[in-house]
Amino acid sequence: MKYARFELLTIAVGAVAVLATVALSLWPQPDYLEIVAQLLLLVVLVGAVHWGRKGGLLGALGALIAYVVLRLPSIVRVGLEAEVLELILIRGVTFGFIGIIGGEICGRIKYFFARLEDSLSIDEHTRVYNQKFVCQLLRNSLASSTRYGTRFSMALLEIAPCLTAELRPSRQRTVVRTVADHIRNDVRLIDDVGRLDDGRFVMVFPHTPKEGAHVAATRVRMGVRDVLGAKDDSVTATVYSSEEDSDAITALLDSLGCASAQPASGSYISPERTRA
């Protein structure tokens, strides 16, 4: 099963479940605040399924704040009663569980589906996509950009070899796995993360302009730097977009030994390295 289909199925099932509970709560006497709280569950679910743990966390925080704001007039009027406090705590735990735990599970399910579909597409050490899959993904994305004008951006994240050169092999694998987990958790679920044979990480951002990719790549780069406790220039990120850098992406595919794809039209602009 493709993750996109799983996403739609999960949201559809979640919507049916939420609407069913809303319908049941209308009888005998509806509590409209709790009805809104139930609908907020769907918002949190969408954030978790579509954007992963980070999106789920933001959705949970937003939903909890909205719920407290809706309860605020009664709190101001009669005070914070034990029953209301209990409802807020229950909603907070529910939002957090669906957003954070659900987002983490969905992030793992995406790559689990990829392993089921083709075990050769996953890097055995990091559990993100390997170079073979990245090549195919970039070829397909370039072809889609050429035929339909579907834009995408990508970023190459490179870690200085000196950061892991003196570590034992087992420790090196642990560090690489930690970095991969961080990158995967710091991007949206619709974004794809892979690792090349030379150790560089690739992030592919569908339907994203170069400016948006720069923001994401800078955030990820700084996070990886902090995880490794490295100097700023030890972790670099190079950003490309299909609209501006199709020639550079094609050259990258050639350098990786991938079959060349027909590049999308557009002039070449030298890729920029992001810095915090």
C-alpha positions as CSV (number, residue, x, y, z in Angstrom):
1,M,0.0,0.0,0.0
2,K,1.2,3.5,-0.8
3,Y,1.4,5.9,2.1
4,A,-0.8,8.4,0.3
5,R,-3.6,5.9,0.2
6,F,-3.0,5.0,3.9
7,E,-3.2,8.7,4.7
8,L,-6.5,9.2,2.9
9,L,-7.9,6.0,4.5
10,T,-6.9,7.0,8.0
11,I,-8.3,10.5,7.7
12,A,-11.6,9.1,6.2
13,V,-11.9,6.5,9.0
14,G,-11.1,9.2,11.6
15,A,-13.6,11.6,10.1
16,V,-16.4,9.0,10.2
17,A,-15.5,8.1,13.8
18,V,-15.5,11.8,14.9
19,L,-18.7,12.6,13.1
20,A,-20.3,9.5,14.7
21,T,-19.4,10.6,18.2
22,V,-20.6,14.1,17.4
23,A,-23.9,12.7,16.2
24,L,-24.3,10.6,19.4
25,S,-23.4,13.7,21.6
26,L,-26.4,15.6,20.1
27,W,-28.8,13.5,22.2
28,P,-30.3,14.1,24.7
29,Q,-28.7,17.5,25.3
30,P,-25.8,18.7,23.2
31,D,-22.7,20.2,24.7
32,Y,-21.5,22.3,21.8
33,L,-18.1,22.9,23.4
34,E,-17.4,19.2,23.5
35,I,-18.7,18.9,20.0
36,V,-16.2,21.4,18.8
37,A,-13.5,19.5,20.8
38,Q,-14.4,16.4,19.0
39,L,-14.0,18.2,15.7
40,L,-10.6,19.5,16.8
41,L,-9.5,15.8,17.1
42,L,-9.9,15.6,13.4
43,V,-7.6,18.6,12.9
44,V,-4.9,16.9,15.1
45,L,-5.3,13.7,13.2
46,V,-4.8,15.4,9.9
47,G,-1.6,17.1,11.2
48,A,-0.2,13.8,12.5
49,V,-1.0,11.8,9.4
50,H,0.1,14.4,6.9
51,W,3.0,16.1,8.6
52,G,4.2,13.5,11.2
53,R,5.2,14.0,14.8
54,K,6.0,17.7,14.5
55,G,2.8,18.5,12.7
56,G,0.8,16.4,15.2
57,L,2.5,18.2,18.1
58,L,1.6,21.6,16.6
59,G,-1.9,20.5,15.9
60,A,-2.3,19.2,19.5
61,L,-1.1,22.4,21.0
62,G,-3.3,24.5,18.7
63,A,-6.3,22.3,19.5
64,L,-5.7,22.4,23.2
65,I,-5.3,26.2,23.2
66,A,-8.5,26.6,21.1
67,Y,-10.4,24.3,23.6
68,V,-9.2,26.3,26.6
69,V,-10.1,29.6,24.9
70,L,-13.6,28.2,24.3
71,R,-13.9,27.2,28.0
72,L,-12.5,30.6,29.2
73,P,-15.8,32.5,29.5
74,S,-17.2,29.9,31.9
75,I,-13.9,29.7,33.8
76,V,-13.9,33.5,34.2
77,R,-17.6,33.4,35.3
78,V,-17.6,30.6,37.8
79,G,-13.9,29.7,38.3
80,L,-11.9,26.7,37.3
81,E,-14.1,23.9,38.7
82,A,-12.7,20.4,39.1
83,E,-14.9,19.0,36.4
84,V,-13.7,21.6,33.9
85,L,-10.1,21.0,34.8
86,E,-10.6,17.3,34.3
87,L,-12.1,17.8,30.9
88,I,-9.1,20.0,29.9
89,L,-6.6,17.5,31.1
90,I,-8.4,14.7,29.3
91,R,-8.6,16.7,26.1
92,G,-4.9,17.6,26.4
93,V,-3.9,13.9,26.8
94,T,-6.1,12.9,23.9
95,F,-4.8,15.6,21.6
96,G,-1.2,14.8,22.6
97,F,-1.6,11.1,22.1
98,I,-3.1,11.4,18.7
99,G,-0.8,14.2,17.6
100,I,2.6,13.1,19.0
101,I,2.3,9.3,19.2
102,G,0.1,9.1,16.1
103,G,2.5,11.2,14.2
104,E,5.5,9.1,15.2
105,I,3.7,5.9,14.3
106,C,2.7,7.3,10.9
107,G,6.3,8.4,10.2
108,R,7.5,4.8,10.8
109,I,4.6,3.3,8.8
110,K,5.6,5.3,5.7
111,Y,9.0,3.6,5.4
112,F,7.5,0.3,6.6
113,F,5.2,0.3,3.6
114,A,8.2,1.0,1.4
115,R,10.1,-2.0,2.8
116,L,7.0,-4.2,2.2
117,E,6.7,-3.0,-1.3
118,D,10.4,-3.2,-2.2
119,S,12.9,-4.2,0.5
120,L,15.7,-3.1,-1.9
121,S,14.5,0.6,-1.7
122,I,15.5,1.0,2.0
123,D,18.9,1.7,3.4
124,E,19.5,-1.1,5.9
125,H,21.4,1.1,8.4
126,T,19.2,4.2,8.5
127,R,15.8,2.8,7.5
128,V,15.3,5.7,5.1
129,Y,15.4,5.4,1.3
130,N,18.6,4.3,-0.4
131,Q,20.4,5.7,-3.4
132,K,18.5,3.4,-5.8
133,F,15.1,4.7,-4.7
134,V,16.4,8.3,-4.6
135,C,17.5,8.0,-8.2
136,Q,14.1,6.7,-9.3
137,L,12.3,9.3,-7.3
138,L,14.3,12.2,-8.8
139,R,13.9,10.8,-12.4
140,N,10.2,10.5,-11.9
141,S,10.0,14.0,-10.4
142,L,12.0,15.6,-13.2
143,A,9.8,13.8,-15.8
144,S,6.7,15.1,-14.0
145,S,8.1,18.6,-13.9
146,T,8.9,18.5,-17.7
147,R,5.5,17.1,-18.7
148,Y,3.1,18.8,-16.3
149,G,5.1,21.6,-14.7
150,T,4.9,19.9,-11.3
151,R,7.6,21.6,-9.3
152,F,9.6,20.2,-6.5
153,S,12.8,21.0,-4.6
154,M,15.5,18.9,-2.9
155,A,18.4,19.4,-0.6
156,L,21.6,17.5,-0.1
157,L,22.8,17.4,3.5
158,E,26.5,16.6,3.9
159,I,28.3,15.9,7.2
160,A,32.0,16.4,7.4
161,P,33.8,13.0,7.4
162,C,35.9,14.1,10.4
163,L,32.9,13.9,12.7
164,T,32.7,10.1,12.4
165,A,36.1,9.1,10.9
166,E,37.6,8.1,14.3
167,L,34.5,6.3,15.7
168,R,34.2,2.5,15.8
169,P,32.0,1.1,13.0
170,S,29.2,0.3,15.4
171,R,29.2,3.8,16.8
172,Q,29.3,5.2,13.3
173,R,26.1,3.3,12.4
174,T,24.5,4.6,15.6
175,V,25.3,8.2,14.7
176,V,24.1,7.8,11.1
177,R,20.9,6.2,12.3
178,T,20.4,9.1,14.8
179,V,20.9,11.7,12.1
180,A,18.5,9.9,9.8
181,D,15.8,9.7,12.5
182,H,16.2,13.4,13.2
183,I,15.9,14.4,9.6
184,R,12.9,12.1,9.1
185,N,11.2,13.6,12.1
186,D,12.0,17.2,11.2
187,V,10.3,17.2,7.7
188,R,6.8,16.6,6.6
189,L,5.5,13.1,5.9
190,I,4.9,14.0,2.3
191,D,8.7,14.8,2.0
192,D,11.0,11.9,1.2
193,V,14.3,11.3,3.0
194,G,17.1,9.1,1.5
195,R,20.8,8.4,2.0
196,L,23.3,8.1,-0.8
197,D,26.1,5.6,-1.0
198,D,28.6,8.3,-0.3
199,G,26.9,9.2,3.0
200,R,25.0,12.3,2.0
201,F,21.4,12.6,2.9
202,V,18.7,13.7,0.4
203,M,15.5,15.5,1.2
204,V,12.9,15.8,-1.6
205,F,10.1,18.4,-1.1
206,P,7.1,17.9,-3.4
207,H,5.3,21.0,-4.7
208,T,7.7,23.2,-2.8
209,P,9.5,26.3,-4.2
210,K,13.2,26.8,-3.6
211,E,12.6,29.4,-0.9
212,G,10.5,27.0,1.2
213,A,13.1,24.2,0.7
214,H,15.8,26.6,2.0
215,V,13.8,27.2,5.1
216,A,13.3,23.5,5.7
217,A,16.9,22.6,4.8
218,T,18.3,25.3,7.1
219,R,16.2,24.1,10.0
220,V,17.2,20.5,9.5
221,R,20.9,21.4,9.1
222,M,20.9,23.3,12.3
223,G,19.1,20.4,14.1
224,V,21.6,17.9,12.8
225,R,24.5,20.1,13.8
226,D,23.1,20.4,17.4
227,V,22.5,16.6,17.5
228,L,26.1,15.9,16.6
229,G,27.5,18.8,18.7
230,A,29.4,19.9,15.6
231,K,30.7,23.2,14.4
232,D,28.4,25.2,12.0
233,D,30.4,24.5,8.9
234,S,30.7,20.8,9.6
235,V,27.1,20.3,8.3
236,T,26.1,21.8,5.0
237,A,22.9,21.8,3.0
238,T,22.7,22.4,-0.8
239,V,19.3,23.2,-2.2
240,Y,18.0,22.7,-5.8
241,S,14.6,23.3,-7.4
242,S,13.2,21.8,-10.5
243,E,12.3,25.3,-11.8
244,E,15.8,26.8,-11.5
245,D,18.2,23.9,-11.2
246,S,17.0,21.1,-13.5
247,D,20.4,20.9,-15.2
248,A,22.1,20.6,-11.8
249,I,19.7,17.8,-10.7
250,T,20.3,15.9,-13.9
251,A,24.1,16.3,-13.4
252,L,23.7,14.9,-9.9
253,L,21.8,11.9,-11.3
254,D,24.6,11.3,-13.8
255,S,27.2,11.6,-11.0
256,L,25.3,9.0,-9.0
257,G,25.3,6.6,-11.9
258,C,21.6,7.0,-12.5
259,A,20.1,6.9,-16.0
260,S,19.6,10.5,-17.1
261,A,16.2,12.0,-17.1
262,Q,15.0,14.7,-19.5
263,P,15.5,17.9,-17.6
264,A,12.7,20.4,-17.1
265,S,13.1,23.6,-19.0
266,G,14.8,26.5,-17.2
267,S,18.2,28.0,-16.8
268,Y,20.8,26.8,-14.4
269,I,21.4,28.7,-11.2
270,S,24.2,27.7,-9.0
271,P,22.8,26.1,-5.9
272,E,23.3,27.9,-2.6
273,R,24.5,26.5,0.6
274,T,22.2,27.3,3.5
275,R,23.5,28.7,6.7
276,A,21.9,29.5,10.1
